Amino acid sequence: MGQPIPEFGKFLEGLRGSMSLREAAKKSGLSHAYIRDLELEKNRSTNEKITPSPDTLKKLSDAYNYPYTDLMIKAGHLKAQDFNATTSSNINVDLASVYYIEVGTKEIMYCNQEMKVKHSIDSLRDFSEFLEKLDEQEYKKVDADIYANFQHIRKYDEKNGNLYFDSKGEGLFVSMSALRQRKYHDLILRKIANNNQTSLEFSFGKTAGMNPAFIKG
């Protein structure tokens, strides 16, 4: 990992330029308050220093039309010399077999029932391509830094916002934010019906808390 450039927040503010915070929020999908916090380099509610994650930087890169790799380097997530290396570090993980992916500021963790594999973000030569690949594989962002493979979800606990990877809801799961619950609600029901090879009405009944005697295990 590298070091962020001095006054990285002011650099982000400069990239935004004459664009209003609300316009930047609309383009990036981030809240205008959070964008301002990033520019001030602190959470104004707690006064704690904050650093944008690679996922956040990707959104700002798209919103400001600024090269993502350059932004990652300036934020300290990557070193410039990494891109001059003659050797590459390839990640050989079968995304189709992964249940969910957790993206941190320094590493990415791939998880399923049998494994938890970590890789340094330094080893990803193009993080933006990685995110695009996740979308192609039907991963959806369910919380701040978690992407769930919708090909594997089997049960939805709507009350608690949990997505389970087994039909009984007793094993591995990820939690969704309320915003993404609303966004993906219908898609979740369709995917669970498809993954369990049941009818859509059956999946809806399970999430709506129907009489257990009516529902098969």
TORKE-246162 format. One record per residue: residue number from 1; residue in three letters; chain; x, y negated, z negated of N, C-alpha, C in turn. Coordinates in Angstrom, 1 decimal. Atoms other than C-alpha are relative to their C-alpha. Last residue first. Layout:
     n   res   chain      nxx      nyy      nzz     caxx     cayy     cazz      cxx      cyy      czz
   NUM   ALA       A        X        Y        Z        X        Y        Z        X        Y        Z
...
END
This chain:
     n   res   chain      nxx      nyy      nzz     caxx     cayy     cazz      cxx      cyy      czz
   217   GLY       A     -1.3      0.3      0.6    -38.8     27.6     -4.8      1.0     -0.4      1.0
   216   LYS       A     -0.9     -1.1      0.1    -42.2     27.5     -3.1      1.3     -0.5     -0.5
   215   ILE       A     -1.2      0.0     -0.8    -44.5     24.6     -3.8      0.9      1.2     -0.3
   214   PHE       A      0.3      0.1     -1.4    -48.1     24.9     -4.8      1.3      0.1      0.8
   213   ALA       A      0.6     -1.2     -0.4    -47.3     26.1     -8.3     -0.3      0.1      1.5
   212   PRO       A     -1.1     -1.0     -0.3    -44.9     23.2     -8.7     -0.6      1.4      0.4
   211   ASN       A      0.1     -1.2      0.9    -47.9     20.8     -8.4      1.0      1.1      0.3
   210   MET       A      1.3     -0.8      0.0    -46.7     17.9     -6.3      0.1      1.1     -1.0
   209   GLY       A      0.3     -0.7      1.3    -43.9     15.6     -7.4     -1.3      0.7      0.0
   208   ALA       A      1.1      0.7      0.7    -43.7     13.1     -4.5     -0.5      0.7     -1.3
   207   THR       A     -0.5      1.2      0.5    -40.3     14.3     -3.4     -1.1     -0.8     -0.8
   206   LYS       A     -1.0     -0.2      1.0    -41.4     17.9     -3.1      0.5     -1.3     -0.6
   205   GLY       A      0.6     -0.5      1.3    -44.6     17.0     -1.4      1.0      0.2     -1.1
   204   PHE       A      0.6      1.2      0.6    -42.8     14.9      1.2     -0.6      0.4     -1.3
   203   SER       A     -1.1      0.8      0.6    -40.6     17.9      2.0     -0.5     -1.2     -0.7
   202   PHE       A     -0.6     -0.7      1.1    -43.6     20.1      2.5      1.1     -0.8     -0.7
   201   GLU       A      1.0      0.2      1.1    -45.4     17.5      4.6      0.5      0.7     -1.2
   200   LEU       A     -0.2      1.4      0.5    -42.3     17.3      6.9     -0.9     -0.2     -1.2
   199   SER       A      0.7      1.0     -0.7    -42.5     21.1      7.5      0.2     -1.3     -0.8
   198   THR       A      1.4      0.1      0.5    -39.8     23.4      6.4     -0.7     -1.1      0.7
   197   GLN       A      0.9     -0.7     -0.9    -36.5     24.5      8.0     -1.4      0.1     -0.5
   196   ASN       A      0.6     -1.2      0.7    -34.5     23.5      5.0     -1.0      0.8      0.8
   195   ASN       A     -1.1     -0.8      0.6    -32.2     21.2      7.0     -0.5      1.3     -0.8
   194   ASN       A     -0.8     -0.7     -1.0    -35.0     20.0      9.2      1.1      0.9     -0.6
   193   ALA       A      0.9     -1.0     -0.6    -37.4     19.2      6.4      0.8      0.8      1.1
   192   ILE       A      0.2     -1.1      0.9    -34.6     17.6      4.5     -0.9      1.1      0.6
   191   LYS       A     -1.2     -0.8      0.0    -33.6     15.5      7.5     -0.1      1.2     -0.9
   190   ARG       A     -0.1     -0.8     -1.3    -37.1     14.3      8.1      1.2      0.9      0.0
   189   LEU       A      1.0     -1.0      0.0    -37.6     13.3      4.4      0.1      0.9      1.3
   188   ILE       A     -0.3     -1.0      1.0    -34.3     11.5      4.3     -1.0      1.2      0.1
   187   LEU       A     -1.1     -0.8     -0.6    -35.0      9.6      7.5      0.3      1.2     -0.9
   186   ASP       A      0.6     -0.9     -1.0    -38.3      8.4      6.0      1.0      0.9      0.7
   185   HIS       A      1.0     -0.9      0.6    -36.6      7.1      2.9     -0.6      1.0      1.0
   184   TYR       A     -0.1     -1.3     -0.6    -33.5      5.7      4.6     -1.1      1.0     -0.4
   183   LYS       A     -0.4      0.1     -1.4    -33.9      1.9      4.1     -0.1      1.4      0.7
   182   ARG       A      1.1      0.6     -0.8    -36.0      2.1      0.9      0.4      0.1      1.5
   181   GLN       A      1.2     -0.9      0.1    -33.5      4.4     -0.7     -1.1     -0.4      0.9
   180   ARG       A     -0.2     -1.1     -1.0    -30.7      2.3      0.7     -1.1      1.1     -0.1
   179   LEU       A      0.1      0.6     -1.4    -31.9     -0.8     -1.2      0.1      1.1      1.0
   178   ALA       A      1.4      0.2     -0.3    -32.5      1.2     -4.4     -0.2     -0.5      1.4
   177   SER       A      0.5      1.3      0.5    -28.9      2.4     -4.4     -1.5     -0.1      0.4
   176   MET       A      0.2      1.1     -1.0    -28.4      6.1     -3.8     -0.4     -1.3     -0.7
   175   SER       A      1.1      1.0      0.4    -26.9      8.7     -6.1     -0.1     -1.1      1.1
   174   VAL       A     -0.5      1.4      0.0    -24.9     11.7     -4.8     -1.2     -0.9     -0.4
   173   PHE       A      0.9      1.0     -0.5    -25.5     15.4     -5.6      0.7     -1.4      0.0
   172   LEU       A     -0.6      1.2     -0.3    -23.7     18.7     -6.3     -1.0     -1.0      0.6
   171   GLY       A     -1.5      0.1     -0.3    -25.7     21.4     -7.9      0.4     -1.4      0.3
   170   GLU       A     -0.8     -0.4      1.2    -29.1     22.0     -9.5      1.5     -0.2      0.1
   169   GLY       A     -0.4      1.3      0.7    -31.5     20.3     -7.1      0.8      0.3     -1.3
   168   LYS       A      0.5      0.0      1.3    -33.1     23.6     -6.1      0.3     -1.3     -0.8
   167   SER       A      1.5      0.2      0.0    -32.7     23.0     -2.4     -0.6      0.0     -1.4
   166   ASP       A      0.6     -1.4      0.1    -28.9     22.5     -2.6     -1.5     -0.3     -0.2
   165   PHE       A     -0.4     -0.8     -1.1    -27.0     19.4     -1.4     -0.4      1.5     -0.1
   164   TYR       A     -0.6     -1.2      0.3    -28.9     17.0     -3.6      0.4      0.8      1.2
   163   LEU       A      0.0     -0.9     -1.1    -29.6     13.4     -3.0      0.7      1.2     -0.3
   162   ASN       A     -1.1     -1.0     -0.2    -30.4     11.4     -6.1     -0.3      0.8      1.2
   161   GLY       A     -0.8      0.3     -1.2    -32.4      8.2     -6.3      1.1      0.9      0.3
   160   ASN       A     -1.3      0.4      0.5    -33.7      8.8     -9.9      1.0     -0.4      1.2
   159   LYS       A      0.1      0.8      1.2    -37.4      8.8     -9.0      1.4     -0.5     -0.5
   158   GLU       A      0.3      1.4     -0.3    -36.8      9.9     -5.4      0.0     -0.9     -1.3
   157   ASP       A      0.6      0.4      1.2    -35.1     13.1     -6.3     -0.2     -1.5      0.1
   156   TYR       A      0.0      1.4      0.2    -34.4     14.3     -2.7     -0.8     -0.3     -1.3
   155   LYS       A      1.0      0.4      0.9    -33.5     17.9     -1.9      0.2     -1.5     -0.4
   154   ARG       A      1.1     -1.0      0.1    -31.6     19.7      0.8     -1.1     -0.4     -0.9
   153   ILE       A      0.9      0.3      1.1    -29.0     17.2      2.1     -1.1      1.0      0.0
   152   HIS       A     -0.1     -1.0      1.1    -26.4     18.9      4.3     -1.0     -0.3     -1.1
   151   GLN       A      0.2     -1.3     -0.5    -26.8     17.2      7.7     -0.1      1.1     -1.1
   150   PHE       A      1.4     -0.3      0.0    -27.3     13.9      6.0     -0.3      1.4      0.6
   149   ASN       A      0.3     -0.7     -1.2    -23.6     13.8      5.2     -1.4      0.5      0.0
   148   ALA       A      0.5     -1.4      0.2    -23.4     11.2      2.4     -0.3      0.6      1.4
   147   TYR       A      0.6     -0.3     -1.2    -21.1      8.1      2.5     -0.5      1.5     -0.1
   146   ILE       A      0.3     -1.4     -0.2    -20.1      6.6     -0.8     -0.8      0.2      1.3
   145   ASP       A     -1.1     -0.6     -0.6    -18.4      3.3     -1.4     -0.2      1.5      0.3
   144   ALA       A     -1.0      0.9     -0.4    -21.2      0.9     -2.4      1.2      0.6      0.8
   143   ASP       A     -0.3      0.9      1.1    -24.0      3.4     -2.3      1.3     -0.8      0.4
   142   VAL       A      1.1     -0.1      1.0    -25.8      5.6      0.2      0.2     -0.9     -1.2
   141   LYS       A     -0.5      0.6      1.2    -23.8      4.9      3.4     -1.1     -0.1     -1.0
   140   LYS       A      0.6      1.3      0.3    -25.0      7.3      5.9      0.6     -0.5     -1.3
   139   TYR       A     -0.3      0.5      1.3    -23.1     10.2      7.6     -0.7     -1.3     -0.2
   138   GLU       A      1.2      0.2      0.8    -24.7     11.6     10.7      0.2     -0.2     -1.5
   137   GLN       A      0.2     -1.3      0.7    -21.5     12.9     12.3     -1.2     -0.1     -0.9
   136   GLU       A      0.2     -1.1     -1.0    -21.5     10.0     14.8     -0.4      1.3     -0.6
   135   ASP       A      1.3      0.3     -0.5    -21.8      7.5     11.9     -0.4      1.1      1.0
   134   LEU       A      1.0     -0.4      1.1    -18.8      9.1     10.2     -1.4     -0.2      0.5
   133   LYS       A      0.1     -1.4     -0.1    -16.8      8.8     13.5     -1.0      0.5     -1.1
   132   GLU       A      0.9     -0.3     -1.1    -17.6      5.1     13.6     -0.2      1.5      0.1
   131   LEU       A      1.4      0.4      0.4    -16.2      4.7     10.1     -0.9      0.3      1.1
   130   PHE       A      0.4     -1.0      1.0    -13.0      6.6     11.1     -1.4     -0.3     -0.4
   129   GLU       A      0.3     -1.2     -0.8    -12.6      4.4     14.2     -0.5      1.1     -0.9
   128   SER       A      1.2      0.4     -0.6    -12.7      1.3     11.9     -0.5      1.2      0.9
   127   PHE       A      1.1     -0.3      0.9    -10.1      2.9      9.7     -1.3     -0.3      0.6
   126   ASP       A      1.1      0.9     -0.4     -7.6      3.0     12.5     -1.2      0.3     -0.8
   125   ARG       A     -0.5      1.0     -0.9     -4.2      4.5     11.5     -1.1     -1.0      0.5
   124   LEU       A      1.0      0.3     -1.0     -5.6      6.3      8.5      0.5     -1.1      0.9
   123   SER       A     -0.2     -1.0     -1.0     -2.6      7.6      6.5     -1.0     -0.1      1.1
   122   ASP       A     -1.1      0.3     -0.8     -2.4      4.4      4.5      0.2      1.0      1.1
   121   ILE       A      0.5      0.9     -1.1     -5.9      5.1      3.3      1.1     -0.4      0.9
   120   SER       A     -0.3      1.4      0.1     -4.3      7.9      1.2     -0.6     -0.8      1.2
   119   HIS       A     -1.0      0.5     -0.9     -6.0     11.2      1.4      0.2     -1.5     -0.2
   118   LYS       A     -0.3      1.5      0.0     -7.9     13.1     -1.3      1.1     -0.3      1.1
   117   VAL       A     -1.2      0.3     -0.7     -9.6     16.5     -0.9      0.2     -1.5      0.1
   116   LYS       A     -0.1      1.5      0.1    -12.3     17.7     -3.3      1.4     -0.3      0.6
   115   MET       A     -1.3      0.7     -0.1    -13.3     21.3     -2.4     -0.2     -1.5     -0.3
   114   GLU       A     -1.2     -0.7      0.3    -15.8     24.1     -2.9      1.3     -0.9     -0.1
   113   GLN       A      0.2     -0.9      1.2    -19.2     22.5     -3.2      1.3      0.6     -0.4
   112   ASN       A      1.2     -0.9     -0.1    -18.3     19.6     -0.9      0.0      0.9     -1.2
   111   CYS       A      0.5     -0.9      1.0    -16.1     16.5     -1.2     -1.1      1.0      0.6
   110   TYR       A      1.0     -0.9     -0.8    -13.8     14.4      0.9     -0.5      1.1     -1.0
   109   MET       A      0.2     -1.4      0.5    -12.0     11.7     -1.1     -1.1      0.6      0.7
   108   ILE       A      1.3     -0.6     -0.4    -10.5      8.6      0.6     -0.1      1.4     -0.6
   107   GLU       A      0.1     -1.3     -0.5     -7.7      6.6     -1.0     -1.4      0.4      0.4
   106   LYS       A     -1.3     -0.6     -0.3     -6.4      3.2     -2.0     -0.1      1.4      0.7
   105   THR       A     -0.9      1.0     -0.5     -9.4      0.9     -2.2      1.4      0.6      0.5
   104   GLY       A     -0.5      1.0      1.0    -11.8      3.7     -2.6      0.9     -1.0      0.7
   103   VAL       A     -1.0      0.9     -0.5    -14.0      5.5      0.0      0.5     -1.0     -1.1
   102   GLU       A     -0.1      1.2      0.8    -16.0      8.4     -1.3      1.2     -0.8      0.4
   101   ILE       A     -1.4      0.6      0.0    -17.0     11.0      1.3     -0.1     -1.3     -0.9
   100   TYR       A      0.0      1.5      0.1    -20.0     13.3      1.0      1.5     -0.4      0.0
    99   TYR       A      1.3      0.4      0.4    -21.0     16.9      1.9     -0.1     -1.5     -0.2
    98   VAL       A     -0.1      0.9      1.2    -18.0     17.8      4.0     -1.4     -0.4     -0.3
    97   SER       A      0.2     -0.8      1.2    -18.4     20.8      6.4      0.1     -0.8     -1.3
    96   ALA       A      1.2     -0.7      0.0    -19.1     18.7      9.5     -0.2      0.8     -1.3
    95   LEU       A      1.1      0.8      0.5    -16.3     16.4      8.7     -1.3      0.7     -0.1
    94   ASP       A      1.2     -0.2     -0.8    -13.7     19.1      9.2     -1.2     -0.7     -0.6
    93   VAL       A      1.2     -0.4      0.8    -10.7     17.6      7.7     -1.2      0.2      0.9
    92   ASN       A      0.8     -1.1     -0.6     -7.4     17.5      9.5     -1.0      0.5     -0.9
    91   ILE       A      0.8     -0.6      1.0     -6.0     14.1      8.7     -0.8      1.0      0.7
    90   ASN       A      1.3     -0.4     -0.4     -3.1     13.1     11.0     -0.8      0.6     -1.2
    89   SER       A      0.5     -1.0      1.1     -0.1     11.3      9.6     -1.4      0.3      0.4
    88   SER       A      1.3      0.3      0.5      1.8      9.7     12.5     -0.4      1.0     -1.0
    87   THR       A      0.7     -1.2      0.3      5.5      9.5     13.4     -1.4     -0.4     -0.6
    86   THR       A      0.1     -0.9     -1.1      7.1      6.7     15.3     -0.7      1.3     -0.3
    85   ALA       A     -0.6     -1.3      0.3      6.3      4.1     12.7     -0.1      0.9      1.3
    84   ASN       A     -1.2     -0.1     -0.9      5.6      0.6     13.9      0.7      1.3     -0.1
    83   PHE       A      0.4     -0.1     -1.4      2.1      0.6     12.6      1.1     -0.1      1.0
    82   ASP       A      0.6     -1.3     -0.3      3.1      1.5      9.1     -0.4      0.1      1.4
    81   GLN       A     -1.0     -1.0     -0.6      5.5     -1.4      9.2     -0.6      1.3      0.2
    80   ALA       A     -0.2      0.3     -1.4      2.6     -3.9      8.7      0.9      1.1      0.6
    79   LYS       A     -1.3      0.7     -0.2      1.7     -2.3      5.4      0.2     -0.2      1.5
    78   LEU       A     -1.0     -0.7     -0.9     -1.9     -1.4      4.7      1.2     -0.9      0.1
    77   HIS       A      0.4     -1.4     -0.1     -4.5     -2.3      2.0      1.0      0.8      0.9
    76   GLY       A     -0.9     -0.9      0.7     -2.8     -5.5      1.1     -0.3      1.4      0.0
    75   ALA       A      0.6     -0.2      1.3     -5.6     -7.9      2.1      0.9      1.0     -0.8
    74   LYS       A      0.0      1.2      0.8     -3.4     -9.3      4.9     -0.6      0.2     -1.4
    73   ILE       A     -1.4      0.3      0.4     -2.7     -5.8      6.2      0.0     -1.2     -0.9
    72   MET       A     -0.4     -1.0      1.0     -6.4     -4.8      6.2      1.4     -0.3     -0.5
    71   LEU       A      0.7      0.4      1.3     -7.3     -8.1      7.9      0.4      1.0     -1.1
    70   ASP       A     -0.7      1.2      0.6     -4.7     -7.4     10.6     -0.6     -0.4     -1.3
    69   THR       A     -1.3     -0.4      0.5     -6.1     -3.9     11.2      0.7     -1.2     -0.7
    68   TYR       A      0.2     -0.7      1.3     -9.7     -5.3     11.4      1.4      0.4     -0.6
    67   PRO       A     -0.5     -1.4      0.0     -8.9     -7.8     14.1      0.0      0.6     -1.3
    66   TYR       A     -1.4      0.0      0.3    -11.1    -10.9     13.6      0.5      1.4     -0.1
    65   ASN       A     -0.7     -0.3     -1.3    -14.5    -11.4     15.2      1.5     -0.1     -0.2
    64   TYR       A     -0.8      1.1     -0.3    -15.8    -13.1     12.0      0.8      0.2      1.3
    63   ALA       A      0.8      1.2      0.1    -18.8    -10.8     11.5      0.9     -1.2      0.5
    62   ASP       A      1.0      0.1     -1.1    -17.0     -7.7     12.8     -0.7     -1.3      0.0
    61   SER       A     -0.7      0.0     -1.3    -13.9     -8.3     10.6     -1.0     -0.1      1.2
    60   LEU       A     -0.5      1.4     -0.2    -16.1     -9.2      7.7      0.7     -0.1      1.3
    59   LYS       A      1.2      0.8     -0.3    -17.9     -5.8      8.0      0.4     -1.5      0.2
    58   LYS       A      0.5     -0.4     -1.3    -14.6     -3.9      8.3     -1.2     -0.9      0.4
    57   LEU       A     -0.9      0.7     -1.0    -13.2     -5.8      5.3     -0.5      0.3      1.4
    56   THR       A      0.4      1.5      0.0    -16.2     -4.7      3.2      0.8     -0.7      1.0
    55   ASP       A      1.3      0.0     -0.6    -15.5     -1.0      4.2     -0.5     -1.5      0.1
    54   PRO       A     -0.1     -0.2     -1.4    -11.8     -1.4      3.4     -1.3     -0.1      0.8
    53   SER       A     -0.3     -1.3     -0.4    -12.7     -2.7     -0.1      0.2      0.1      1.5
    52   PRO       A      1.0     -0.6     -0.9    -12.6     -6.4     -1.0      0.5      1.4      0.4
    51   THR       A     -0.7     -0.3     -1.2    -10.5     -7.2     -4.1     -0.9      0.7      1.0
    50   ILE       A      0.5     -1.0     -0.8    -12.0     -8.8     -7.2      0.8      0.1      1.3
    49   LYS       A     -0.5      0.1     -1.4    -10.6    -10.7    -10.1     -0.6      1.2      0.8
    48   GLU       A     -1.0     -0.9     -0.3    -12.9    -10.8    -13.1      0.5     -0.1      1.4
    47   ASN       A     -1.3      0.7     -0.1    -14.7    -13.9    -14.1      1.1      0.9      0.2
    46   THR       A     -0.8     -0.6      1.0    -17.7    -11.7    -15.2      1.4     -0.7      0.0
    45   SER       A      0.8     -0.4      1.2    -20.5    -13.5    -13.4      0.9      0.5     -1.1
    44   ARG       A      0.4      1.1      0.7    -18.3    -15.4    -10.9     -0.9      0.3     -1.3
    43   ASN       A      1.4     -0.2      0.2    -16.7    -12.2     -9.7     -0.4     -1.2     -1.0
    42   LYS       A      0.5     -0.4      1.3    -13.3    -13.4     -8.6     -1.5      0.1      0.0
    41   GLU       A     -0.8     -1.1      0.5    -11.2    -14.0     -5.5     -0.4      0.4     -1.4
    40   LEU       A     -0.5      0.6      1.3    -12.9    -17.4     -4.8      0.9      1.1     -0.7
    39   GLU       A     -0.8      1.2     -0.3    -13.4    -16.3     -1.2      0.6     -0.7     -1.2
    38   LEU       A     -1.2     -0.4     -0.7    -14.5    -12.9     -2.3      0.9     -1.2      0.4
    37   ASP       A     -0.9     -0.6      1.0    -16.9    -14.4     -4.7      1.3      0.4      0.6
    36   ARG       A     -0.7      1.1      0.7    -18.3    -16.5     -1.9      0.9      0.5     -1.1
    35   ILE       A     -1.0      0.6     -0.9    -18.9    -13.4      0.2      0.7     -1.1     -0.7
    34   TYR       A     -1.1     -0.9      0.0    -20.6    -11.7     -2.8      1.1     -0.6      0.9
    33   ALA       A     -0.7      0.2      1.3    -23.0    -14.6     -3.2      1.3      0.8     -0.1
    32   HIS       A     -0.8      1.3     -0.1    -23.8    -14.6      0.5      0.7     -0.3     -1.3
    31   SER       A      0.7      1.1      0.5    -24.7    -10.9      0.3      0.8     -1.3      0.0
    30   LEU       A     -0.3      0.2      1.4    -23.1     -8.5      2.7     -0.8     -1.2     -0.6
    29   GLY       A      0.8     -0.9      0.8    -24.7     -7.3      5.9      0.4     -0.1     -1.5
    28   SER       A     -0.8     -1.1      0.6    -21.9     -8.9      7.9     -0.8      1.0     -0.8
    27   LYS       A     -0.9     -0.7     -0.9    -23.8    -11.1     10.3      0.7      1.2     -0.5
    26   LYS       A      0.8     -0.7     -0.9    -26.6    -12.0      7.9      0.8      0.8      1.0
    25   ALA       A      0.7     -1.1      0.7    -24.2    -12.7      5.1     -0.9      0.7      1.0
    24   ALA       A     -1.0     -1.0      0.1    -22.0    -14.9      7.4     -0.6      1.3     -0.7
    23   GLU       A     -0.2     -0.5     -1.3    -25.1    -16.9      8.3      1.0      1.2      0.0
    22   ARG       A      1.1     -0.9     -0.4    -26.0    -17.2      4.7      0.1      0.6      1.4
    21   LEU       A     -0.1     -1.2      0.7    -22.5    -18.4      3.8     -1.2      0.9      0.4
    20   SER       A      0.6      0.1      1.3    -22.7    -21.0      6.6      0.2      1.4     -0.7
    19   MET       A      1.2     -0.9      0.2    -20.4    -20.7      9.6     -0.4     -0.1     -1.5
    18   SER       A      1.2      0.8      0.1    -18.1    -23.7      9.9     -1.3      0.8     -0.2
    17   GLY       A      0.0      1.3     -0.7    -15.0    -21.7      9.2     -1.3     -0.8     -0.2
    16   ARG       A      1.4      0.3     -0.1    -15.7    -18.2      8.1     -0.2     -1.3      0.7
    15   LEU       A      0.6     -0.8     -1.1    -12.1    -17.3      8.9     -1.5     -0.3      0.2
    14   GLY       A     -0.4      0.6     -1.2    -10.9    -20.2      6.7     -0.6      0.8      1.2
    13   GLU       A      0.9      1.2     -0.2    -13.0    -18.9      3.8      0.4     -0.7      1.3
    12   LEU       A      1.3     -0.5     -0.4    -11.3    -15.5      4.3     -0.9     -1.2      0.2
    11   PHE       A     -0.1     -0.5     -1.4     -7.9    -17.2      4.2     -1.3      0.5      0.5
    10   LYS       A      0.0      1.2     -0.9     -8.9    -19.1      1.1      0.1      0.4      1.5
     9   GLY       A      1.4      0.5      0.0     -9.7    -15.8     -0.6     -0.1     -1.2      0.9
     8   PHE       A      0.7     -0.7     -1.0     -6.3    -14.4      0.5     -1.5     -0.4      0.1
     7   GLU       A      1.2      0.7     -0.2     -4.6    -17.1     -1.6     -0.8      0.7      1.2
     6   PRO       A      0.4      1.0      1.0     -1.2    -15.5     -1.3     -1.3     -0.7      0.5
     5   ILE       A     -0.6      1.3     -0.2     -1.2    -12.5      1.2     -0.4     -1.0     -1.1
     4   PRO       A      0.8      1.0     -0.7     -2.3     -9.2     -0.3      0.8     -1.3      0.2
     3   GLN       A      0.5      1.0      0.9      0.5     -6.8     -1.2     -0.8     -1.0      0.8
     2   GLY       A     -0.7      1.2      0.0      1.1     -3.5      0.7     -0.5     -1.0     -1.1
     1   MET       A      0.8      1.2      0.0      0.0      0.0      0.0      0.9     -1.2      0.0
END
